[in-house]
């Protein structure tokens, strides 16, 4: 962006109608990659169910894509996309501040304290992104240069600063309480296949012993002792 790359001209709706401003689509490509990583970094240490994590990432992508499309739309329909993006952000806040909070509470006060600090920090920072969009791509109130500075400060705080803060918080936690297990298929499959085979062998041995006792034939491992006993 500093090299004037990754932007396209878009006609503005307010202030200087008929003129264009730079729309930085490359910023949204960045967000599609980084914001799901930030959310995963936050919720993977909470014990949140996988279904909630998938829904969380989905609505994060909805928020970004609606912002991208809304910024490219010239007419007032852009505010409809903006509304959908805000609704997705509200859902993200709901997951972070309710289900994830309830889940991490079960892990202990130290996990809860680390999560609450990071979740509130990220939620507050993300609150300013819709404001920046409304002032820049939405209402054309601030210049592209001011927009770049606004988003630049937000991205710096929401990414490296948040990551360092959260990693520092969780580095003091006991990860064994998360009960993490290997998801390798080969290990699980070998155990599943071995169990029926072992059960079948035990069943065959029991049947063989029962048949041997029924006809009065001694088991092979006791044959020598039985022969000696008869001679005595």
QUIWOTA-V984999 format. One record per backbone hydrogen bond with DSSP energy under -1.0 kcal/mol. CO is the residue of the C=O (numbers start at 0). NH is the residue of the N-H. Records with the same first field share a line. If there is no record, write none. Layout:
CO=NH + NH
//
This chain:
0=3
5=25
7=22
9=20
15=18
18=11
20=9
22=7 + 24
24=28
25=29
26=30
27=31
28=32
29=33
30=34
33=37
34=38
35=39
36=40
37=41
38=42
39=43
42=45
48=52
49=53
50=54
51=55
52=56
53=57
54=58
55=59
56=60
57=61
58=62
59=63
60=64
61=65
62=66
63=67
64=68
65=69
66=70
67=71
68=72
74=77
75=78
76=79 + 80
77=81
78=82
79=83
80=84
81=85
82=86
83=87
84=88
85=89
86=90
87=91
88=92
89=93
90=94
91=95
92=96
93=97
94=99
97=101
98=102
99=103
100=104
103=106
107=111
108=112
109=113
110=114
111=115
112=116
113=117
114=118
115=119
116=120
117=121
118=122
119=123
120=124
121=125
124=127
127=131
128=132
129=133
130=134
131=135
132=137
133=138
134=140 + 141
135=139
142=146
143=147
144=148
145=149
146=150
147=151
148=152
149=153
150=154
151=155
152=156
153=157
154=158
155=160
156=161
158=162
159=163
160=164
161=165
162=166
163=167
164=168
165=169
166=170
169=172
173=176
174=177
175=178
183=187
184=188
185=189
186=190
187=191
188=192
189=193
190=194
191=195
192=196
193=197
194=198
195=199
196=200
197=201
198=202
199=203
200=204
201=205
202=206
203=207
204=208
205=209
206=210
207=211
208=212
209=213
210=214
211=216
218=221
219=222
221=225
222=226
223=227
224=228
225=229
226=230
227=231
//
